[in-house]
Amino acid sequence: MVGMWRGCGLVGAALIVGALTTPGAQAFPGTSSVESYYEQAPAWGGCEQFIGDTSQLPTARCATVSVPVDYANPAGPQAKLAVIRVPATGPRTGVLLVNPGGPGASAVDTVAGMGSVLGDSPIGRSFDLVGFDPRGVGHSTPQLRCRTDAEYDAYRRDPMVDYSPAGVAHIEGVYRQVAQDCLRNVGKDFLASVGTSSAARDMDVVRSALGEPQINYLGFSYGTELGATYADRYPQRVRAMVLDGAVDPNTDPITENIAQLAGFQTAFDDYAADCARTPGCPLGTDPSKFVARYHQLINPLVTNPGPTPGDPRGLSYSDAITGTTNALYTKKYWPLLTSGLLGLQRGTDATDLLLLADDYQHRGRDGHYVPLQDAFTAIRCVDGPFPTDPAAWADSDRRARKAAPYMAYGEFTGHAPHDICALWPVPPTSKPHRVTSPGPGKVVVVSTAHDPATPYQAGVDLAKELGGSLITFDGTQHTVVFHGIQCVDSAVVDFLTKLTLPPTGLHC
């Protein structure tokens, strides 16, 4: 039970990816200083190359912005960031940059979806909506793709639950292979450059390319870490920043993982209690037995995949855990989770759990993967140091089993694999640190009481670090802004458009 679960602000968003690039990045002739990147004028044009059909966004314009792979060597290799801009439909206040999280989710695709929905809203009227895909992500090039589709499928078939010394050695061998695949397919220099510290610098180059002295920013989940890092580095360039589903940059990776696991267990308990109110719930009606009944359904999958008529893969143990966890991000997926568990209980059809796992892993119906998981791993692994002492991971496993028993298989053995990031082939470029406030009245943090992926307390802590206002949403889901909760959305709109801070202690 090591490793983090991904957090994205917009669950299940469709991602469209450009062609796979070859390892390494192209040179940028004539560029000898970082300042020259701030002087570039993007060639804005249509967005068909990124989002395909643009009929719902006829005014959208797209371009690429060049950034150095290594800011210490601006004359060296370069990455090209995909950028979309949907112009304001009314009196314009400025630009609103959006990042949906992950790390690894495409902001270009997110803004394409938001632009058609928010065009006539106060946000769409006041701001140019802007999304840029961070280096390695989405439509930006080079792309962080480490594995083939077949290798993704094989990884998901392996249950990786044997925590004997031999089993741990096998799991770490799988992790090392993934790490080496990333090194081979992406290249060492680019792999070492994909962290949030570089992405924050890239965001300021994008700001300059947009011709804006300041930005407004809306970050979901991991996007809060990117936003906080930017505000820490460029405080004077922030007009207003909303951070929803906070990741606290001051938290070490094991502590963050345990807190996240506890958040998922709370969401599991909420789901199970809701399920128990309906006849025939596969987890029964006794709260003390919810986890045990869940394990009775999924543990046999370690050796025998569950039935998925029409799909020869079957439901693996790993996919059952992934599908369950994906459903805990949002209540709209709870019926699919119940259906999948009922199919396991009856021994007939667990396809809905497999579909939930495919959704999380971004596997299309054609079997092709969007490499969001590769980007997530690569960015996370360079964003902070991970312990290399085996005892630290054994203790982490002990704590994880207590925090999230629904995910725990078997008994504590005193052995556990290192997180893949402890085996990563390039060093971290950041470490846990406090971020500083960009100034009074500039930041609003939104935190959900039972957010599974980014627990509530992280939002409380980040608001304090940034000197920001805190909005609390009493619900069970991952992120909430512009999800139709009027109390939250009204406060966010007032802040972004008029710089009106929400009432102190606002609960929605």
TIPA-173500 format. One record per atom (N, C-alpha, C): x, y, z; residue in three letters. Coordinates in steps of 0.02 Angstrom, whole numbers, plus 50000, padded with zeros to 5 digits. Atoms other than C-alpha are relative to their C-alpha. Layout:
! TIPA-173500
XYZALA...
//
This chain:
! TIPA-173500
500414994050000MET500005000050000MET500435006350000MET499604993950007VAL501265013049943VAL499795003549936VAL500174996250060GLY501025026749816GLY499395004450010GLY500544995149995MET499845041149791MET499484998849947MET500545000050049TRP498165042149704TRP499965006949968TRP500024993850036ARG497965055249572ARG499385004150019ARG500574995649987GLY496855070449601GLY499905004749942GLY500174995450054CYS496005079449458CYS499365003750017CYS500584996049982GLY494755093449473GLY499374998149962GLY500585001750041LEU493625087349333LEU500024992649985LEU499965007250005VAL493325068749351VAL499724997749933VAL500255003150061GLY493155058749191GLY500045004549939GLY499954995650058ALA493615073149075ALA500354996449942ALA499705003250058ALA493995067048899ALA500645003749981ALA499364997050019LEU495805069948847LEU500174997949929LEU499815001350068ILE496425071248669ILE500755001449995ILE499284999449999VAL498275068448640VAL500285000249930VAL499684999650064GLY499375073148495GLY500464994149988GLY499575005550019ALA500625061948410ALA500554998950051ALA499465001849954LEU501915052848515LEU500665002949974LEU499374997150021THR503565062048511THR500584995350015THR499415003949986THR505285054548507THR500365002850060THR499664997549941PRO506435055848659PRO500405006349984PRO499614993950007GLY507285072448688GLY499575005849976GLY500364994150021ALA506795090148641ALA500395003649946ALA499684996550055GLN507175101248493GLN500395006150025GLN499634994049983ALA508465115048499ALA499625006249980ALA500344993650013PHE507905133248496PHE500545004849976PHE499434996150026PRO509165141948381PRO499935007450017PRO499984992849989GLY509665159648426GLY499785002350068GLY500234998249934THR509015159148603THR500584999150049THR499425000549956SER510385163148727SER499855002350071SER500164997749934SER509455170048878SER499284998350017SER500685001349978VAL507915166648981VAL499555005849979VAL500404994150017GLU507325184448944GLU499734999549929GLU500235000350069SER507185180448759SER499364995949994SER500635003850001TYR505815167848798TYR499415004450019TYR500524995449980TYR504825181948877TYR499815004749943TYR500124995450055GLU504905191448713GLU499654996849941GLU500305003450058GLN504125178348600GLN499285002149990GLN500694998350018ALA502505182048509ALA499694993749968ALA500285006250026PRO501485166148487PRO499605001249936PRO500384999750062ALA500705162648318ALA499304997050013ALA500665002449982TRP498875161448370TRP499624998049937TRP500395002550056GLY497765151248257GLY499434995850025GLY500555004449981GLY496365138548257GLY500234994650049GLY499855005049949CYS496255124848388CYS499874992849978CYS500165006750024GLU495855110048277GLU500544994950016GLU499465004849988GLN497575102348304GLN500014997450071GLN500025002249930PHE497225101148491PHE499334996950019PHE500665002249975ILE495355099048517ILE499544997349946ILE500425002750053GLY494705093448348GLY499435004749982GLY500604996150017ASP492935099948326ASP499985006550041ASP500014993649965THR492905118548368THR499345003749990THR500644996750014SER491095121948322SER499695003150062SER500274997249939GLN490645124948504GLN500435005650029GLN499544994849977LEU492125136748527LEU500275003949940LEU499774996850062PRO492195147248368PRO500515005550011PRO499544994449987THR493175161248452THR500674997850030THR499395002449966ALA494505150248534ALA500605000549954ALA499374999750037ARG496295152948480ARG500524995950037ARG499495004449970CYS497765141248508CYS500685001649971CYS499314998850021ALA499645142248496ALA500454995550042ALA499505003149956THR501235134848567THR500475005450025THR499524995549969VAL502415143848684VAL500624996050017VAL499375003549990SER504245138848691SER500295001550068SER499654999249936VAL505165136148856VAL500634995749999VAL499405004249998PRO506905129748893PRO499904993950044PRO500035005949957VAL507015112048958VAL500365001350065VAL499604998349941ASP508355118349078ASP500095007650001ASP499944992749997TYR508205136449132TYR500715002350013TYR499294998249992ALA510055136049176ALA500374999649934ALA499695000650066ASN510415132348993ASN499485002049947ASN500554997850045PRO509165142948893PRO500154999049926PRO499835001050070ALA510125140248731ALA499944992649980ALA500035007250013GLY509885121448747GLY499314997749976GLY500645002950024PRO508405109848710PRO499405003750028PRO500604996249986GLN506655116748715GLN499394995450002GLN500665003150002ALA504885111048753ALA499515005049972ALA500524995750027LYS503335117848668LYS499354998650038LYS500605000649960LEU501815121148777LEU499395001849959LEU500634998650034ALA500075119848703ALA499585004850042ALA500394994949965VAL498995134948748VAL499345001249962VAL500654998150028ILE497145138548719ILE499765006350035ILE500264993749973ARG496325155548743ARG499295001049973ARG500704998750018VAL494435158148742VAL499845007150021VAL500084992949981PRO494115177048735PRO499375001350041PRO500574997949960ALA492965185448859ALA499445002349954ALA500584998150041THR491205188448793THR499695006750020THR500254993649977GLY490925204748887GLY500575004650018GLY499464995549977PRO491905219048968PRO500544996050035PRO499465004549980ARG493585211048999ARG500385002550061ARG499614998549941THR494445210549169THR500734997849991THR499335002650009GLY495945200049118GLY499974992849977GLY499985007050018VAL496455181949093VAL499914995850063VAL500075004949947LEU495965167049201LEU500334993649977LEU499675006350015LEU497215152849191LEU499704994550043LEU500315005749966VAL496505135849237VAL500464994049995VAL499665006450001ASN497395119949287ASN499584994850036ASN500465004849971PRO496355104149319PRO500314995050047PRO499685004549952GLY497645094649419GLY500334994049969GLY499655006150019GLY498335077149406GLY500524998250052GLY499754996650060PRO499745080749388PRO499954995549938PRO500045003750063GLY499545075749207GLY499385001349960GLY500614998650038ALA497805081849158ALA500105006049955ALA499924994850050SER497645093049005SER499585006150017SER500364993849989ALA497185111049042ALA499695002549935ALA500294998050064VAL496895113948856VAL499314996849991VAL500645003450007ASP495515100848853ASP499495002550052ASP500444997649947THR494815107149019THR499705006849982THR500254993450019VAL494675125148958VAL499554999549939VAL500455000950057ALA493915119148795ALA499304998150024ALA500655001849972GLY492535111148898GLY499685005650039GLY500264994549960MET492345125849016MET499775005849957MET500144994250042GLY492335138648877GLY499304999949971GLY500665000550029SER490755132048798SER499455000450052SER500494999949945VAL489885131048968VAL499965006850034VAL499974993949961LEU490445147249049LEU499985006449958LEU499964994150043GLY490385158848898GLY499545005650020GLY500484994849982ASP488825168148956ASP499965001250075ASP499994999049927SER489235167449141SER500425006150017SER499564994449981PRO490065181549239PRO500744998649989PRO499305001850011ILE491705171949225ILE500175000549925ILE499874999850072GLY491575169749036GLY499975006949971GLY500064993150024ARG491055187849012ARG500605004250021ARG499484995849971SER492465194749120SER500714998049982SER499315002450008PHE493965183949078PHE500094996249934PHE499775004850049ASP494885176248935ASP500184993750039ASP499835006449967LEU494915157948989LEU500614997149965LEU499365002350027VAL496675151148965VAL500204993450033VAL499705006149974GLY497375133748983GLY500644998549964GLY499395002450032PHE499145128148951PHE500184993250029PHE499795006649978ASP499735110348959ASP500725000350024ASP499314999849976PRO501275109249071PRO500464995549959PRO499525003950038ARG502845102048996ARG499894992550010ARG500105007249998GLY502635083648954GLY499284997750001GLY500705001749987VAL500745084348976VAL499575001549939VAL500514998650050GLY499295083148854GLY500275001249931GLY499814998450068HIS499635091948690HIS500695003349996HIS499334997150001SER501315099248741SER500504994749978SER499485004650022THR502895091548669THR500675002150028THR500095007250003PRO503925081548707PRO499464997750049PRO500535002749958GLN502605070548787GLN500294994750048GLN499795005049950LEU502845060348946LEU499614993549989LEU500295006750011ARG502425043048880ARG500554994950010ARG499495004849982CYS503395028948960CYS499854992949976CYS500195006950013ARG502405013248918ARG499554999449939ARG500465001550054THR501525005248772THR499324998050029THR500665002049977ASP499675000848782ASP500034993050030ASP499955006849975ALA500124982448806ALA500354999950068ALA499654999749935GLU501314986948948GLU499555002850055GLU500504997549952TYR499944997049034TYR499544994350021TYR500465005549984ASP498764982049023ASP500344994950044ASP499645004949960ALA500084970249092ALA500115002450071ALA499904997149933TYR500444981949238TYR499374999350041TYR500645000349964ARG498604981949284ARG499804992950019ARG500175007049985ARG498484962949282ARG500374997450062ARG499595002449944ASP499824961049417ASP499705002550065ASP500314997649938PRO498994961549590PRO500485003550047PRO499484996849958MET500634966249678MET499785000550073MET500235000149931VAL499974960949849VAL500424995550045VAL499585004549960ASP501304948449904ASP500555004150033ASP499514996049964TYR502294957450039TYR500494995650039TYR499435003949977SER503474943150077SER500635003049970SER499394997250031PRO505304947050041PRO500034998749925PRO499995001450072ALA505154938349872ALA499485004149963ALA500524996050032GLY503524947149833GLY500195007349994GLY499784993050002VAL504244964049878VAL500535001049946VAL499494999650053ALA505734960649764ALA499685000149931ALA500355000050064HIS504534956749622HIS499685006849987HIS500344993650009ILE503524972749649ILE500515005449983ILE499504994950013GLU505084983449656GLU500324998949931GLU499765001350068GLY505684974849496GLY499535003049948GLY500494997050046VAL504064980249410VAL500095007650000VAL499914992849995TYR504314998049474TYR500635002349964TYR499374998150032ARG506114998549416ARG499944999749924ARG500085000650073GLN505594992849243GLN499615006149973GLN500364994150021VAL504325006949231VAL500465006150000VAL499544994349995ALA505645019349288ALA500495000049942ALA499535000550055GLN506875012949158GLN499675001349933GLN500384998450060ASP505535013749024ASP499935007549991ASP500054992750004CYS505285032049066CYS500665003149980CYS499334997450015LEU507145035249061LEU500174999049926LEU499835001750069ARG507325026548892ARG499565004049951ARG500464997050048ASN505785034048808ASN499955007650003ASN500064992749991VAL505825051748878VAL500685003449997VAL499344996949997GLY507675054948904GLY500145003050068GLY499824997949932LYS508615059349063LYS499905007450011LYS500034992749989ASP508705078149039ASP499295002450005ASP500704997749997PHE506865080449003PHE499654997150060PHE500315003149942LEU506335068049137LEU500175003850064LEU499784996449941ALA507335078049264ALA499705007050005ALA500224993050003SER506485094349213SER499255001050008SER500744999650005VAL504635090249230VAL499655002050064VAL500304998549936GLY504345095749409GLY499625006550002GLY500424994049992THR503205109349475THR500415006450001THR499584993949999SER504645121449501SER500115002549928SER499934998050070SER504935121449312SER499335002349971SER500654998250026ALA503065121949274ALA499795007050022ALA500174993349976ALA502855137649381ALA500385005349960ALA499634995350042ARG504235146349283ARG499705000349930ARG500325000250066ASP503415140649122ASP499365004250000ASP500634996349997MET501765148249180MET500135007549994MET499854992850006ASP502605165149195ASP500205001849929ASP499864998850071VAL503275163649018VAL499355000449961VAL500654999850033VAL501495159848961VAL499655006650015VAL500304993549982ARG500885175249057ARG500275005549955ARG499694994950041SER502125185848962SER499774999449927SER500225001150069ALA501635177948796ALA499285002349989ALA500684997550004LEU499835182648834LEU499965007650002LEU499984992849996GLY500385200648857GLY499675002850063GLY500344998049939GLU499715201549035GLU500505001650056GLU499564998549944PRO500585210249182PRO499834995750061PRO500225004249944GLN499565199549305GLN499534994649974GLN500475005250017ILE498555183549301ILE499494999050055ILE500475003049953ASN497015176749384ASN500064992549989ASN499845007150004TYR497115158349421TYR499494995850037TYR500445004949969LEU495955143749459LEU500334993349995LEU499665006450000GLY496845127849511GLY499624994950040GLY500335005649967PHE496055111249555PHE500524994850020PHE499595005749979SER496925097649657SER500745001649993SER499294998450010TYR498755096849600TYR500095007149974TYR499964993150024GLY498385113349514GLY500075005050056GLY499894995549943THR498365121049688THR500745000350018THR499285000049987GLU500185115849711GLU500365004349948GLU499704995850052LEU500645123649545LEU499855007350013LEU500184993149986GLY499685139449591GLY500385002850059GLY499644997749940ALA500465140649764ALA500745001249985ALA499304999250019THR502195138249690THR500105006449959THR499964993950040TYR501875152049563TYR499935006250044TYR500114994249956ALA501205163949696ALA500605001350045ALA499414999449958ASP502725160449804ASP500575003349962ASP499444997550040ARG503925164449662ARG499855006849968ARG500174993950037TYR502975178449573TYR499405003550034TYR500574997349963PRO501875186849706PRO499695006149967PRO500274993950029GLN501685203349612GLN499624998849936GLN500345001550064ARG501015194549458ARG499344996450010ARG500645003149983VAL499485187549547VAL499505005450017VAL500564995649982ARG497865197549546ARG499534996350046ARG500465003949959ALA496715183949613ALA500114992749986ALA499855007150007MET496965165349643MET499514996050042MET500455004649966VAL495695151849687VAL500304993049996VAL499695006649996LEU496395135049745LEU499504995250031LEU500545004649979ASP495135120749759ASP500264992950004ASP499755006849990GLY495615103949833GLY500755000150011GLY499314997849991ALA497265108949910ALA500494994350010ALA499395003849986VAL498945100349902VAL500485004750034VAL499564995649961ASP500085107650035ASP500724998449983ASP499315001450017PRO501875109249969PRO500464998950060PRO499595000849940ASN502495108750149ASN499954993150031ASN500105006649972THR501985090550176THR500454994949966THR499575005150029ASP503195076050153ASP499584994649967ASP500415004550040PRO502635062350032PRO499664994450040PRO500325005349962ILE502305048650161ILE499425002750041ILE500554997049962THR501275059950274THR499425001849955THR500534998350048GLU500315066150122GLU499634993849978GLU500325006250021ASN499995048250066ASN499544997250053ASN500425002749946ILE499335042650235ILE499375004250009ILE500584995749993ALA498195057750247ALA499514998949943ALA500435001350057GLN497535054350073GLN499644993450007GLN500325006549989LEU497205036050113LEU499445000450051LEU500534999149950ALA496235041150267ALA499405003649969ALA500544996650033GLY495225052850157GLY499594995349956GLY500365004950041PHE494785038750038PHE499604995250044PHE500385004449956GLN494275027750184GLN499375003550025GLN500604996349980THR493095041350244THR499485000149944THR500475000150057ALA492345042450070ALA499714993049989ALA500255006850006PHE492205023450064PHE499454998850052PHE500505000849947ASP491275023650230ASP499365003849983ASP500594996250021ASP490115037250163ASP499624996349946ASP500325003950053TYR489785026950007TYR499644993950029TYR500295006149973ALA489475011050106ALA499375001450040ALA500594998249962ALA488265019750223ALA499425001849954ALA500524998450049ASP487315026550074ASP499744993749966ASP500195006350033CYS487315009549989CYS499544995950046CYS500375004149952ALA486645001350148ALA499275002250007ALA500694997649995ARG485075011950137ARG499564997449943ARG500385002850055THR484555002849978THR499974992550006THR500065007349995PRO483914984949970PRO500524996449957PRO499545004150038GLY485184971949917GLY500705002949993GLY499324997250004CYS486754982449949CYS500514994450008CYS499515005549997PRO488244970849915PRO500445000250062PRO499604999549939LEU489104977250073LEU499584998850063LEU500435001349943GLY487614973250185GLY499775006450034GLY500274994349963THR486894984650318THR500365001350066THR499644999349936ASP488094982450465ASP500655003849988ASP499404996150012PRO489404996450465PRO500644996650023PRO499405003349976SER490614985650564SER500254994649952SER499815005350046LYS490644973150420LYS500095002449928LYS499944997550069PHE490724984550268PHE500664998049968PHE499355001350029VAL492594982450242VAL500104992449991VAL499935007350006ALA492564963650276ALA499614997349941ALA500405002350056ARG491164960950151ARG500315002249933ARG499664997750060TYR492094971350023TYR500584995449983TYR499445004550013HIS493634960450043HIS499774993049979HIS500265006550022GLN492584944750026GLN499865000049925GLN500164999450071LEU492094951149854LEU500625000749957LEU499444998450045ILE493764957349787ILE500624995850012ILE499375003649988ASN495124946849870ASN500084993949955ASN499905005750046PRO494774931349762PRO500275002049932PRO499764997850065LEU495234942049611LEU500764999749994LEU499275000650003VAL497064940449658VAL500214994149957VAL499835006050039THR497064923149580THR499514998649943THR500515001450051ASN495454923049476ASN499655006549981ASN500334993850021PRO494914938449376PRO499244999249999PRO500735000049999GLY493084943149390GLY499715000149930GLY500325000550066PRO491834940749248PRO499865006849969PRO500154994050038THR491734954449116THR499794997849930THR500235002550065PRO490684947448973PRO500125005249945PRO499864995550055GLY491234954848808GLY500695003150003GLY499324997449993ASP492954959848874ASP500454994550026ASP499595005849979PRO494264945948880PRO500485001450057PRO499524998649947ARG495324955049009ARG499774997450068ARG500245001549933GLY494204951049157GLY500175005750047GLY499874994949949LEU494244961349316LEU500554997650046LEU499455001849956SER495924960449404SER499905003050070SER500034997249933TYR496174963749589TYR500205007449999TYR499774993150004SER497144979549549SER499465004549971SER500524995950030ASP495744985849437ASP499395000750045ASP500564999449952ALA494434982149571ALA500155005550050ALA499814994749954ILE495384993249693ILE499985006849965ILE499994993750037THR495655006649560THR499305002349983THR500694998150017GLY493845006249503GLY499625002550061GLY500324997849939THR493235007549682THR500235007050019THR499724993649979THR494385021949721THR499785005649952THR500244995050048ASN493895031049561ASN499295002150016ASN500704998449984ALA492065029949613ALA499945004450061ALA500044996149938LEU492475038249779LEU500155007449988LEU499884993050015TYR492975054449692TYR499355004049994TYR500624996450013THR491165058749653THR499404995450009THR500595004149987LYS489445052649705LYS499674997549936LYS500335002150062LYS488895051449523LYS500264993149978LYS499735006650017TYR489995035749509TYR499794994650049TYR500185005149950TRP489275027149663TRP499554994549972TRP500425005450028PRO487905017849565PRO500404995049959PRO499575004550039LEU489245010649449LEU500394995450047LEU499645004149951LEU490235004649600LEU499544994650028LEU500485005049974THR488694996149673THR499864994749948THR500145004850053SER488304988049506SER500584995149990SER499425004450008GLY490074981349489GLY500084995150057GLY499945004449942LEU490104974449665LEU499444994850000LEU500545004950006LEU488404966349638LEU500164994749948LEU499805004850050GLY489084958249481GLY500514995150026GLY499525004649968LEU490524951049582LEU499634995350048LEU500375004049951GLN489334945149717GLN499614994449965GLN500405004950037ARG488254936149588ARG500424995549955ARG499575003850045GLY489734929949487GLY499805000549928GLY500274999450068THR488954936749328THR500365005349958THR499754994650043ASP489624953549268ASP500275005750043ASP499684994549962ALA490874965549350ALA500275005349954ALA499754995350050THR491094976149194THR500015007250024THR500024993049979ASP490594992249280ASP500625001950042ASP499384998749963LEU492084990849397LEU500595000649953LEU499474999650050LEU493224987849248LEU499975006749963LEU500084993650034LEU492505003149161LEU500235005750045LEU499764994949954LEU492835013549317LEU500765000150002LEU499275000350001ALA494635007449317ALA500275002749935ALA499794997350064ASP494805011249131ASP499955007649999ASP500094992849997ASP494135028749163ASP500575003250039ASP499464997249959TYR495415031849299TYR500674999549962TYR499375001050035GLN496825024649192GLN500015003349931GLN500054996650065HIS496225034349038HIS500154995249943HIS499975004950055ARG496075018848928ARG499375000749959ARG500574999250044GLY494955021648779GLY499704993349980GLY500335006150023ARG493745009148705ARG500424996349949ARG499565003150049ASP495045005948571ASP500624996850031ASP499435002949965GLY496285000148704GLY500605004650004GLY499444995249999HIS497385015648684HIS499975004350062HIS499954996249938TYR497975024748839TYR500245007149987TYR499714993449990VAL498175043248866VAL500504999350057VAL499485001549950PRO499825043248964PRO499985004550062PRO500064995749942LEU499155053249111LEU500354997050060LEU499685003249943GLN499795040349235GLN500765000749996GLN499284999050007ASP501555041549165ASP500205007050020ASP499854993149981ALA501515060449182ALA499935001050075ALA500114999549927PHE500805059049358PHE500614997450038PHE499435003049964THR502215047549413THR500635004149991THR499374996450013ALA503615057249329ALA500025006650036ALA500014993449966ILE503075074149399ILE500034999150075ILE500005001149928ARG502725067349573ARG500694998050025ARG499365002649977CYS504405058749581CYS500565005150002CYS499484994849996VAL505425074449549VAL499785005850043VAL500254994549959ASP504345085349661ASP500204999550073ASP499795000449930GLY505115079349823GLY500414993750013GLY499605006049984PRO506345067049903PRO499584994750033PRO500345005749971PHE505715049749948PHE500504995750039PHE499525003949961PRO506505039050085PRO500244993849962PRO499725006150030THR507645024850030THR500084994550052THR499945005049947ASP507665015750198ASP499404995249997ASP500565004750002PRO506624999650185PRO499555000450062PRO500404999649938ALA506065001950366ALA499485005549995ALA500484994650007ALA505225018350319ALA499384997749961ALA500565002350040TRP504145009350190TRP499614994650036TRP500365004849959ALA503724995150307ALA499555003650050ALA500414996149953ASP503135007950435ASP499445003649964ASP500534996850040SER502185017150298SER499444995049985SER500515005150013ASP501295000850255ASP499574998750062ASP500375001049937ARG500814998350437ARG499505005650010ARG500444994349991ARG500095015850446ARG499455000249946ARG500494999950055ALA499235014150276ALA499444995150012ALA500515005049987ARG498324998350327ARG499495002550052ARG500454997249950LYS497615007350477LYS499595005749971LYS500354994250028ALA497165022850376ALA499464998049950ALA500475002050053ALA496285013750233ALA499934992549997ALA500055007449999PRO495814995850278PRO499664997249938PRO500325002950059TYR494734994050122TYR500524998549945TYR499485001250049MET496344994750018MET500504994650022MET499485004349972ALA497354982950130ALA499864992649983ALA500065007150015TYR497654965050072TYR500434996050049TYR499625004349956GLY498174951450193GLY500205003350065GLY499764997649935GLU499134954450354GLU500655003949992GLU499374996449998PHE500564966150397PHE500574995150008PHE499445004749999THR502194956950362THR500655003050026THR499374996849982GLY503494969750413GLY500445001449939GLY499654998550062HIS504034970850231HIS499525003949954HIS500414996250047ALA503434982850097ALA500455002749945ALA499594997250054PRO504044988949928PRO500105007550010PRO499904992850005HIS504815006049908HIS499485002949952HIS500394996450051ASP503705018549821ASP500435000549937ASP499634999550063ILE504185019649637ILE500455006149999ILE499604993850001CYS504825037249669CYS500664999250038CYS499375001449965ALA506135030449789ALA500504996449955ALA499595003750048LEU506805020549640LEU500095003949935LEU500024996150061TRP506675034749514TRP500715001549975TRP499324999550027PRO508175036949396PRO500285007149996PRO499744993249999VAL508325055949412VAL499835003050068VAL500094997349932PRO508465066449571PRO499415004950003PRO500544995149992PRO507085077449643PRO500265007149990PRO499824993050010THR507085095949603THR499675004650052THR500324996249947SER506035101449753SER500024996050064SER500085003449936LYS505785097249935LYS499435003450037LYS500554996849963PRO504365100650059PRO500225006950027PRO499824993249979HIS504335119250097HIS499365004150010HIS500554995349990ARG503205132950160ARG499995004949942ARG500074994850051VAL502525144750029VAL499785006550034VAL500154993549970THR502335163250063THR499405003249965THR500594996750026SER500815174150036SER500195005049945SER499884994950051PRO500725184549876PRO499735006850020PRO500274993749976GLY499875197949978GLY499284999350024GLY500675000649972PRO498255201250071PRO499465000549946PRO500574999750044GLY496625197949981GLY500094997049932GLY499875002750067LYS497395188349836LYS499824992749992LYS500105007250005VAL497015170149878VAL499384997850037VAL500555003449968VAL495455160149915VAL500114992549991VAL499935007350002VAL495615141649959VAL499324996950014VAL500635003649991VAL494125129949942VAL500184992850020VAL499835006749976SER494195113750042SER499354996450019SER500605004149989THR492895099750049THR500104995450060THR499935003649937ALA492575091450217ALA500194992749991ALA499855007150012HIS492605073650148HIS500294999149930HIS499655000950063ASP493715076149996ASP500474994150008ASP499575005949990PRO494545059049972PRO500725001049977PRO499344999650030ALA496035064149865ALA500435005550030ALA499644994449969THR496525080649946THR499645001850065THR500384999449938PRO495975079950128PRO499925007250024PRO500214993449978TYR495145094850210TYR500555004050034TYR499504996449960GLN496565099250329GLN500545003249957GLN499494997050044ALA497765102250185ALA499785006849976ALA500264993550021GLY496635116350127GLY500045005150056GLY499944995549943VAL496575123850301VAL500715002450008VAL499294998249992ASP498465123350312ASP500255004549944ASP499764995950056LEU498755130350138LEU499725007150004LEU500294993349992ALA497555144850170ALA500405004150050ALA499614996549950LYS498555149350325LYS500685002149971LYS499344998450028GLU500225148450232GLU499965005849951GLU500064994850052LEU499595159650092LEU499635006250024LEU500384994349974GLY498645171550205GLY499345000949963GLY500604999750040GLY497085167150108GLY499364998650039GLY500655001649971SER495235165550144SER499844992649987SER500185007050006LEU494485148150168LEU499254999349992LEU500705002150009ILE492835141650100ILE499974992550014ILE500095007149984THR492275125050175THR499364997549967THR500595003250028PHE491095113750077PHE499894993450037PHE500175006149962ASP490225100350180ASP499724994849952ASP500225005150047GLY490165086050056GLY500514994549993GLY499555005650014THR490975069949994THR500134999949925THR499804999950070GLN491835073249827GLN500675003449996GLN499354996950010HIS493465079149753HIS499915006449959HIS500064993250026THR493405098049718THR499265001749989THR500704997950001VAL491825108449704VAL499865006249958VAL500124993850037VAL492065125049612VAL499714998549931VAL500365000650063PHE490865126449464PHE499724993049989PHE500365006450003HIS490055109849506HIS499265001050016HIS500714998749989GLY488365118349532GLY499805001550071GLY500154998349931ILE488495122549718ILE499995007750005ILE500074992750006GLN487825140449719GLN500395003850054GLN499654996649944CYS488535145049890CYS500745000849985CYS499294999750017VAL490295140849831VAL500115004349939VAL499884996550064ASP490145147249653ASP499895007550006ASP500124992849993SER489405164149703SER500585003450034SER499434997149964ALA490825167349825ALA500625000349955ALA499425000250044VAL492135162249697VAL499935005249944VAL500114995050053VAL491355172949559VAL500095007150026VAL499924993349971ASP491265188149673ASP500735001650012ASP499294998849987PHE493075185949720PHE500385001249935PHE499624999450062LEU493735183549543LEU499805006449962LEU500224994350040THR492685197349463THR500075006650036THR500014993649963LYS492625210449602LYS500515000350057LYS499525000449945LEU493995204849724LEU499675000550068LEU500375000149937THR492665203249858THR500154993450036THR499825006149964LEU493285190949989LEU499374996850029LEU500575003449969PRO492065177750054PRO499965001650074PRO500064998949927PRO491375179850230PRO500464995450038PRO499565004149959THR492555173550363THR499644993850025THR500295006349976GLY492235155250403GLY499424997549958GLY500575002050042LEU491055152650255LEU499974992349994LEU500155007150010HIS490295135050255HIS499444999449951HIS500525001150051CYS489285128750109CYS499784992750000CYS
//
